[in-house]
């Protein structure tokens, strides 16, 4: 591993309005979604893995124990995903050369893909390294430190797409059709099997 310090941030704070209940706690292959996403990230990033929680935070953290890394509580999770991204970035900014953003509701994304993203960043450290699916790019995605200010400036419930779109000239994409499959409603989860 080179000198770049990449921290993985697993976003698991949302209120799951469309799902109707806290989807982070829903089971995928017998494991809560949040714990599943966290284990994938931990297997690549180890102690440099951060879980961002908010809605029902104690229950989410309890289902994810033991943590290889640590967690932070986003008190403003009701403001949307941008607040969780900012919460995560602030927590690791001092020690991170880059962050990987991933979400609890992407159950088909593998540790192998996260590892490929990290490798892509090590080979091209100024790049935003994003997952490519359905003719677009998105999370999981690695942002270098130079993008932290832009991530902190995000507002609402739109995620980091504006930062990717504003920097298309330095986006490195790595194919991951599995990243197209996120869990928004109970039938999405049921549709996996």
N, C-alpha and C positions, 0 to 999 in steps of 0.2 A: 504494500500500500504506500502511495506517495504521501507527501506532506499535506495534501489537501484534507482539511477536516470537514467532512460532510455530516450534518446532523439530519436525521429523518424526523419529520413532524407528521404525526398521524392525527388527522382532524376527526374528532369524535364528540363534538360539543353540541351539535344541532338539535332542534326540537322535533325533527322528523314529522312536520305538519302533514305532509302528503301521505306518510306512512300510517299515521293515526296513533302510533305509540312509539316508544323509544327504540328505533331500529338498531341502534348500536348493541342492544342486548339480545336481539333476535339471533337464533342459531343458524349457522351455516356449517354443514357437516359436523354437527354436534358442538360447535364452538361459537360463542357470541361473535357477531361481526367485528366489534371493536377489538376483541382479543385476537381474532384471526388476522386482521390487518396489522396489529401490533407485532405478532409473532413473525410475520413475513419481514417486517422492517427490522426487528431485532436480530434476525438471523443474518442480516447483512451489515447493520450499523451498530449492533451491540448496545453498549451503554450510551451511545450518542443517539438514542431514540427517545423522542418526546411525545407523550400522549396529551393532546389538548382536549379537555373535557368541559362540560357546562351543564346541559340538561341532565338531570339525574346523575350528577357527576360521581357521587359515592358508589352507586350501583355499578356504573361503568368501570370505575377504577377497580372495584372489588372483583369483577369478572375477569379483569386483565392481570390480576396478581399471579405470580410475582412479576414485577417490572424489571427488565434489565437496565432500563434508563430511568426516566422520571416523568412526572406529569405536572401540568399546570391547569388551573381552573380559569376558564374564560367567563368572568362575571357578566360580560356583555354579549353572550352568545345569541341572545334574542335579536341583536342588530344584524345578524347574518354572518356568512362564512368569512367575510373580510375581517371581522373582528377576531375570529379564531386564528386566521393566518397571522395577523398582527401580534396576537398574544404569543404564538409560537415563535415568531421571528424575534420578538423582544427577549424571550427567554434564552435564546441561544446565540444571539448576534455577536456577543463579545468573543466567543470561542469558535465560531463557525466561519469557514471560508465559503461554504455553500450550504443550502438546505434542500432536502428532498421533501416535497409536499405530497402526501397521499391521504386518502380518505378511508374511513371505516366501511364505507358502502361500496367498495370495489373488490368483492370477494374472489374474483377470478384472476386478479393480478398476483403473480408469483414472486417469490424471493429472487428467482433467476432473472426476472425482468428488472427488479430493483437493482440488482447487481450489475446488469448491463447498462442501466442508466448511470450508475456510479462510475463504471469503467469509461463510458462515453465522456463524462465530465473530466475524469483524470486525463484523458487524451486531448481534451479541448476545454481547458479550465475557464475560458471567458464566455463559453456558450451557455445558453439555456438548453437543457437537455430534456426534451418532452417525449411523452408517449404518443405514437401516431396510431389513429384508428378512425374509421368512417370518414376518410378524407379531411380530417382535422387533427389538431394536436391538443393535448391537455394533460391532466394528471394521470399517474404520478409524473412529477416534473421536478427537475433540479434547477435551482436558481443560484448563481454566484453572488457573493457579497455585494457586488456593484448594483444588484437589483433590490437589495433589502429596503432601501428608502422608498422605492416605488411600491413594494409589497405593503409597507406600513401605511402608505397613503390610500390604499384601496378602501372603498366604502360599500356597504350593503351586502347583498347576497349573490354576487356575481363571480366570486372567486378570482383567480389570478390571470384569467384569460386576457384582460387588457394589457398586462405587462408582457405577455407572450406576443400579442399582436403588435405592440409598439416596437418590438425588437426582432422582427422576422428575419432580419439579416444575420442574426447570430443564434438562431434556433437550430439545434441538432435534434432530429427526430429519430426515434427508435420504435420500430413497429411493435404494437401490442394491441391486437384487436380485442383482447380480453378487457382492456380498460374502457371500452365502449359500454360495458355492462355494469351500470350502477343500480343500486337498490333504492327506488323511490317509493314503491308501493308494495304491499304484501304479495301481490301476484308476481312481482319481479323476482322475489325470493323463491316463490313456489315454482317459477318457470325454469330455475336452474336445473332441477332434477328431472 
